[in-house]
Amino acid sequence: MRAGHPAPAPSRVPVVLLFGQPLAGAVVGVLWWALTRHPADWLVGEPVVVSSSLYPIARDGVFAVLTGVVGALAGLLVAARPGPRPLVTFTAAVAGALASALIAAGLGSSLPPTAVEDPAHVTLLAWVVLLVQVLAVTVVVAAATLVQAALDWTR
């Protein structure tokens, strides 16, 4: 370090990913609840096919899409700004994605009506969709890393 130049600030990206995604998860949980409490025809299919048996599939699908978008955005942030310690950034993104999905599912399921027998009750039936956000982060980072490695190799 030369005199007069401040030390570089540590990257804030891991902190943003670790704590920002769960905040986004709260927004996703409320949005998921609002979209799927009484699903519209465009959400579950044509009006001819709409039945209450399709609602759980639509709810899980909407949850997967919403969390997938948040995960893809987080993955793009990791790929664009890995910082001085990319593994720490990636780990923070994965941990934040899992926390975000859990918060979204918990919040969306706890909003009224909370009685399970009520047809408007929002809950996840396919619990594997909790991993969609983590998968989105991982796939985007892996794809960006592969493209960067291929570009470096061809130079």
LUMNUKOL-9295 format. One record per residue (C-alpha): x, y, z; residue number from 1. Coordinates in pm, 1 decimal, always signed. Example, Ala and Ser with C-alpha at 12.3 -4.5 7.8 and 13.67 -1.06 7.14 Angstrom:
residues 2
       east      north         up     k
    +1230.0     -450.0     +780.0     1
    +1367.0     -106.0     +714.0     2
end
This chain:
residues 155
       east      north         up     k
       +0.0       +0.0       +0.0     1
     +119.8     +342.2      -86.1     2
      +75.6     +628.3     +152.7     3
     -238.4     +828.6      +92.0     4
     -433.7     +540.2      -64.1     5
     -695.5     +375.2     +156.2     6
     -702.2       -1.0     +182.6     7
     -955.6     -159.9      -53.2     8
    -1285.6     -231.5     +113.8     9
    -1372.7     -599.1     +145.0    10
    -1636.8     -717.1      -97.1    11
    -1991.3     -675.9      +33.3    12
    -2137.7     -913.2     -222.9    13
    -2136.4    -1220.5       +8.9    14
    -2318.7    -1026.3     +279.6    15
    -2573.1     -895.0      +29.5    16
    -2631.5    -1246.8     -103.7    17
    -2653.2    -1404.4     +240.7    18
    -2897.4    -1151.8     +387.8    19
    -3057.7     -997.5      +78.9    20
    -3197.7    -1321.3      -60.0    21
    -3394.8    -1402.0     +255.9    22
    -3546.2    -1052.9     +238.7    23
    -3639.7    -1125.5     -121.4    24
    -3778.2    -1458.0       +3.8    25
    -4025.0    -1271.3     +223.8    26
    -4143.9    -1073.8      -78.0    27
    -4164.3    -1392.9     -284.9    28
    -4367.8    -1561.2       -8.9    29
    -4626.6    -1285.1       -5.5    30
    -4634.3    -1269.2     -385.5    31
    -4670.6    -1648.7     -407.5    32
    -4958.3    -1640.5     -159.0    33
    -5129.7    -1356.6     -347.5    34
    -5097.1    -1526.8     -685.5    35
    -5203.6    -1874.5     -581.5    36
    -5465.3    -1829.0     -312.9    37
    -5737.2    -1826.3     -577.1    38
    -5548.6    -1915.5     -896.7    39
    -5664.0    -1746.2    -1212.5    40
    -5745.3    -1941.7    -1527.2    41
    -5419.5    -1833.3    -1691.3    42
    -5229.6    -1990.8    -1402.2    43
    -5385.4    -2336.9    -1400.4    44
    -5479.7    -2375.8    -1765.5    45
    -5772.5    -2317.2    -1992.2    46
    -6108.9    -2266.7    -1824.7    47
    -6217.5    -2607.8    -1955.7    48
    -5939.7    -2782.7    -1762.7    49
    -5962.6    -2584.5    -1438.7    50
    -6041.6    -2799.1    -1140.1    51
    -5944.7    -2785.2     -777.2    52
    -5711.4    -3081.7     -829.8    53
    -5484.3    -2862.9    -1046.1    54
    -5443.5    -2592.0     -782.1    55
    -5161.3    -2766.0     -589.1    56
    -4966.5    -2817.1     -911.0    57
    -5010.6    -2451.7    -1001.5    58
    -4906.0    -2341.8     -652.1    59
    -4587.9    -2547.8     -660.0    60
    -4511.9    -2429.8    -1013.7    61
    -4555.0    -2063.8     -929.6    62
    -4331.2    -2107.3     -625.3    63
    -4066.9    -2274.4     -842.3    64
    -4075.0    -1997.3    -1101.7    65
    -4060.7    -1714.5     -846.3    66
    -3773.2    -1865.7     -648.4    67
    -3596.7    -1963.7     -970.9    68
    -3595.0    -1602.7    -1086.5    69
    -3449.4    -1484.1     -755.6    70
    -3188.3    -1760.8     -771.3    71
    -3090.5    -1674.1    -1128.4    72
    -3045.6    -1308.4    -1032.0    73
    -2827.8    -1410.0     -737.9    74
    -2624.9    -1637.6     -964.9    75
    -2570.4    -1351.9    -1208.0    76
    -2446.2    -1136.5     -920.9    77
    -2202.6    -1409.6     -814.6    78
    -2077.7    -1450.1    -1171.3    79
    -2042.8    -1075.9    -1229.5    80
    -1880.0     -986.8     -896.7    81
    -1709.2    -1290.7     -743.8    82
    -1483.2    -1070.7     -532.2    83
    -1143.7    -1167.9     -397.0    84
    -1277.3    -1496.0     -253.7    85
    -1523.0    -1645.8     -504.4    86
    -1588.3    -1960.5     -301.0    87
    -1706.7    -1752.7       -5.8    88
    -1932.3    -1553.4     -238.1    89
    -2077.1    -1870.6     -390.8    90
    -2130.8    -2033.2      -49.9    91
    -2308.2    -1721.2      +75.8    92
    -2529.6    -1727.0     -233.6    93
    -2625.2    -2092.4     -183.1    94
    -2692.0    -2047.0     +189.6    95
    -2895.4    -1732.0     +121.9    96
    -3092.5    -1912.0     -150.4    97
    -3186.9    -2197.5      +80.9    98
    -3287.0    -1956.4     +357.9    99
    -3485.7    -1750.3     +107.4   100
    -3682.8    -2049.5      -18.3   101
    -3758.9    -2165.8     +335.2   102
    -3876.2    -1818.5     +436.7   103
    -4090.5    -1784.5     +123.5   104
    -4256.8    -2122.0     +180.9   105
    -4309.3    -2057.9     +550.5   106
    -4448.2    -1709.4     +506.3   107
    -4671.4    -1799.0     +212.8   108
    -4812.1    -2098.1     +400.1   109
    -4876.3    -1905.1     +719.8   110
    -5084.2    -1627.6     +564.9   111
    -5463.2    -1666.6     +592.4   112
    -5651.8    -1886.2     +544.8   113
    -5434.9    -2119.6     +749.2   114
    -5684.7    -2402.5     +786.4   115
    -5548.0    -2689.0     +577.9   116
    -5895.3    -2808.1     +479.3   117
    -5975.4    -2468.0     +321.8   118
    -5929.6    -2495.0      -57.8   119
    -5768.4    -2148.8      -63.7   120
    -5494.4    -2259.7     +180.6   121
    -5153.7    -2208.5      +18.5   122
    -4894.7    -2476.5      +86.2   123
    -4624.6    -2670.9      -91.7   124
    -4693.9    -3032.7     -175.6   125
    -4375.0    -3104.3     -369.7   126
    -4111.6    -3005.0     -115.1   127
    -3836.2    -3049.0     -371.6   128
    -3927.2    -2707.6     -517.9   129
    -3751.9    -2558.3     -215.1   130
    -3428.6    -2646.4     -394.7   131
    -3511.5    -2464.9     -719.8   132
    -3353.5    -2139.6     -602.9   133
    -3034.6    -2316.2     -495.6   134
    -3027.3    -2501.5     -827.8   135
    -3075.5    -2175.1    -1021.1   136
    -2783.0    -2011.0     -839.6   137
    -2562.6    -2312.8     -905.7   138
    -2655.0    -2351.4    -1273.1   139
    -2603.2    -1983.2    -1353.3   140
    -2264.5    -1974.6    -1177.9   141
    -2156.3    -2300.7    -1343.7   142
    -2262.1    -2178.7    -1688.6   143
    -2086.4    -1844.7    -1644.4   144
    -1772.5    -2018.9    -1520.9   145
    -1779.7    -2259.9    -1815.0   146
    -1819.0    -1977.3    -2066.0   147
    -1537.0    -1780.8    -1902.8   148
    -1309.7    -2086.8    -1902.4   149
    -1385.5    -2155.1    -2269.5   150
    -1309.6    -1793.9    -2360.3   151
     -983.1    -1803.3    -2165.2   152
     -887.7    -2131.9    -2329.9   153
     -948.7    -2003.1    -2682.5   154
     -726.6    -1699.1    -2627.5   155
end
